[in-house]
């Protein structure tokens, strides 16, 4: 299944004012990078991949429609997967984008 183009469009709108944003097709989805660091992505499974502070993982996983991101059976620390049901409103999606931006803004530029 290809990524959700509508989700990608919504992500573009939320990231439009952010400096240094690029897009890259990765893992069957579409990643949005900020100064070379992956921030969020429209997943090939239809949901959102969001970068998080690993210290916030338990709190993030407790939210509805959220689970740890897994790749090839391995949990990816610092990432969550948000199902489409948890992204219906602009506010829901924006909260994940804002959380991910806070993380990548603290990373060195690539």
SULCOR-V681363 format. One record per pair of residues at least 24 apart in sequence whose ideal C-beta (glycine too) atoms are under 10 Angstrom apart, sorted by the first residue. I is the first residue (numbers start at 0). J is the second residue. If there is no record, write none. Layout:
[[I & J] [I & J]]
This chain:
[[0 & 27] [0 & 28] [0 & 42] [0 & 43] [0 & 44] [0 & 45] [1 & 27] [1 & 28] [1 & 29] [1 & 41] [1 & 43] [1 & 45] [2 & 26] [2 & 27] [2 & 28] [2 & 29] [2 & 30] [2 & 40] [2 & 41] [2 & 42] [2 & 43] [2 & 44] [2 & 45] [2 & 46] [2 & 47] [2 & 48] [3 & 28] [3 & 29] [3 & 41] [3 & 42] [3 & 43] [3 & 44] [3 & 45] [3 & 46] [3 & 47] [3 & 83] [3 & 86] [4 & 29] [4 & 41] [5 & 41] [5 & 83] [6 & 39] [6 & 40] [6 & 41] [6 & 42] [6 & 45] [6 & 46] [6 & 47] [6 & 83] [6 & 86] [6 & 92] [7 & 31] [7 & 40] [7 & 41] [8 & 41] [9 & 41] [9 & 47] [9 & 86] [9 & 89] [9 & 92] [9 & 93] [9 & 96] [10 & 38] [10 & 39] [10 & 40] [10 & 41] [10 & 47] [10 & 86] [10 & 92] [10 & 95] [10 & 96] [11 & 41] [12 & 89] [12 & 92] [12 & 93] [12 & 96] [13 & 39] [13 & 89] [13 & 92] [13 & 93] [13 & 95] [13 & 96] [13 & 97] [13 & 100] [14 & 38] [14 & 39] [14 & 96] [14 & 99] [14 & 100] [17 & 96] [17 & 100] [17 & 103] [17 & 104] [19 & 103] [19 & 104] [19 & 108] [20 & 100] [26 & 70] [31 & 96] [31 & 99] [31 & 100] [31 & 103] [32 & 103] [32 & 109] [33 & 99] [33 & 100] [33 & 102] [33 & 103] [33 & 104] [33 & 106] [33 & 108] [33 & 109] [34 & 103] [34 & 104] [34 & 106] [34 & 107] [34 & 108] [34 & 109] [35 & 103] [35 & 106] [35 & 107] [35 & 108] [35 & 109] [36 & 99] [36 & 102] [36 & 103] [36 & 104] [36 & 105] [36 & 106] [36 & 107] [36 & 108] [36 & 109] [37 & 78] [37 & 99] [37 & 103] [37 & 106] [37 & 109] [38 & 96] [38 & 98] [38 & 99] [38 & 100] [38 & 101] [38 & 102] [38 & 103] [38 & 104] [38 & 106] [39 & 78] [39 & 81] [39 & 92] [39 & 95] [39 & 96] [39 & 98] [39 & 99] [39 & 100] [39 & 103] [40 & 68] [40 & 78] [40 & 80] [40 & 99] [41 & 86] [42 & 68] [42 & 80] [42 & 81] [42 & 82] [42 & 83] [44 & 80] [44 & 82] [44 & 83] [45 & 82] [45 & 83] [45 & 84] [45 & 86] [46 & 79] [46 & 80] [46 & 81] [46 & 82] [46 & 83] [46 & 84] [46 & 85] [46 & 86] [47 & 79] [47 & 80] [47 & 81] [47 & 82] [47 & 83] [47 & 85] [47 & 86] [47 & 91] [47 & 92] [47 & 95] [47 & 96] [47 & 99] [48 & 75] [48 & 78] [48 & 79] [48 & 80] [48 & 81] [48 & 95] [48 & 99] [49 & 77] [49 & 78] [49 & 79] [49 & 80] [49 & 81] [49 & 86] [49 & 92] [49 & 94] [49 & 95] [49 & 96] [49 & 98] [49 & 99] [49 & 102] [50 & 75] [50 & 77] [50 & 78] [50 & 79] [50 & 95] [50 & 98] [50 & 99] [50 & 100] [50 & 101] [50 & 102] [50 & 103] [50 & 106] [51 & 76] [51 & 77] [51 & 78] [51 & 79] [51 & 95] [51 & 98] [51 & 99] [51 & 101] [51 & 102] [52 & 77] [52 & 98] [52 & 99] [52 & 101] [52 & 102] [52 & 105] [53 & 77] [53 & 78] [53 & 102] [55 & 79] [55 & 98] [55 & 101] [55 & 102] [59 & 95] [59 & 98] [62 & 91] [62 & 94] [62 & 95] [63 & 91] [64 & 91] [65 & 95] [77 & 102] [78 & 102]]
